Amino acid sequence: MLLVIGTSLEVSPVNQLPFQAKGRTVFINKEDCSQHYSFDLTLLGNAREVLEKLSDRLT
């Protein structure tokens, strides 16, 4: 699983990682900058808050 957190996806070569991922991909960001990518899941909001809520649900 690849988690992409808090990025504009504009900086190369790191912005190519979602295309190279072999498993599931998750995008967590304040704004949706993922229109040119096919993430399995996009979670919009403050990264810290999203990750805290996710952690609460998983434990």
Buried (B, 14 or more C-beta within 10 A) or exposed (E): EBBBEEBEBEEEEEBEEBEEBEEEBBBBBEEEBBEEBEBEEBBEEEBEEBBEEBEEEEE
